[in-house]
Amino acid sequence: MLKLVSVNIVNWNGLNFLSNCIESIKLQTYKNIEINIIDNNSTDGSVDFLSGKYPDIKLVKNMRNEGFSKAHNQAIMISSGEYILPLNFDIVLSPAFVEEMVKAIESSPKIGIVSGKLYALKNGGKTNIIDSTGITMQGMFPADRGQNETDSGQYDKIEYVFGASGAAPLFRREMLEDIKLNKEYFDEDFYIYVEDVDICWRAQLYGWKALYTPSAIAYHSRGTTRENDSEMKRDYLLIGYRNRYWTIIKNVILLNLLKNILLLLIVELKFYLNRMLQRNYFIFKLPFMVLKGVPQMLRKRSIIQKKRKVSAAYMENFFFDGVRRAIKERFIKFIKRISKGV
C-alpha cells in the first residue's frame, strides 16, 4: 500500500502558474496524493479559478495574507499524509518526482527531509540551469547548492545534505511532529523566507537526516510574486536577512560559534561591505529588525537546545568546511602570484 503524500500549496496571486503546477501533480506516476491549497487572500481571481476548475482540491481561504510559514502550518494541520510535500505554486514537477522523493525518504527511517534536483524555469521554458540541489550553510549563510550552474552531471549522486529548498521538499510527518515548536512546524515569526533553513537546522539538531536525490526532477520559476516590484524585493531581502540571524540565534551550538568566531566575522564584514558597495544602505535597518525578535528567539532556543541530539563537531561540517577550503585556495593562489612576481 502506497503511503499518502500531502502536496500543500500556499497561493498568493499565483493565477498564472497554478494550472501548470496542479496539472503536473495530477500527472504523477505516484498515485496516492492529496492536494491542499491555502489561499492568502489573493486578488487575481485565483480562488474562483481553483473552485471552478479543481473542486476536488481542499481549499482554505484566508481573509488576509498570513505569510508562508503560518499558511503552510495550516496546510500541514489539515493534511492526512504520512509524507508532506510543501510546494511553491511556481513549480512544475516531472512525472516521477513524487515517486522518486518517496523512494529516497523510505531508504532509511532516519531520513526526515528529501531534496530533489530543481532546474530554473525561464519565461515559462525549462532549462538545464540548476535552481537547487539542496541547502548549504557555509559561513552560516544559507544558499541553494548549485544555483545558476549549468548541469553537467556534477550533482548526479545521492548524498546527504544540510536541507532542502522550501520550494519543493518532502518531509516525514513523524519528523515534523518531533521538531514542532510551540505548536508550530514552520516558525510563524519568520512570516516568509529562511523558514526552510530553520526547519532543516532544527531537524539536524534533533538527529534527522536530509537526503538529496538527483532522480526527482522539478522546475522552478523563482521570485515570481516580486519580480516587478523593487520595493517588495528590498523589503523581502531585509526579512530574509533578519530571519537568517534569528535562525542562528535559535539553533547555533555555542561551541560552533565561539570556535569559528573569526571566520564568521570575516563573512559578516564581507557581507556588509558588499551591500555598501552596491549602495544598499537600507541594510543598516537590519540590526534593529533583528533586535526586536531576540527575546522570543532566545526563548525558543532554550527549548531547542534541550532537545538537541547531535554534537557540535557533527554540525560544524555543514558550516565551515567550504569556507576554510575557499580561504586556503585563495591563500595558495596569492602565494603563487607572489612567487611569480619574485
Secondary structure, DSSP 4 states (H G I P E B T S, - for coil): -PPPEEEEEEESS-HHHHHHHHHHHHT-S---EEEEEEE---SSSHHHHHHHH-TTSEEEE-SS--HHHHHHHHHHHH---SEEEEE-TTEEE-TTHHHHHHHHHTT-TTEEEEEEEEEEEETTEEEEEEEESSEE-GGG--EETTTT-B-SSTT-S-EEESB--TTS-EEEHHHHHHH-BTTBSS-TTS-SSSHHHHHHHHHHHTT-EEEEEEEEEEEE-TTTTTTT-HHHHHHHHHHHHHHHHHHHHHH--HHHHHHTHHHHHHHHHHHHHHHHHTT-GGGGGHHHHHHHHHHHHHHHHHHHHHT--S-HHHHHHHHHHHHHHHHHHHHHHHHHHHHHH-
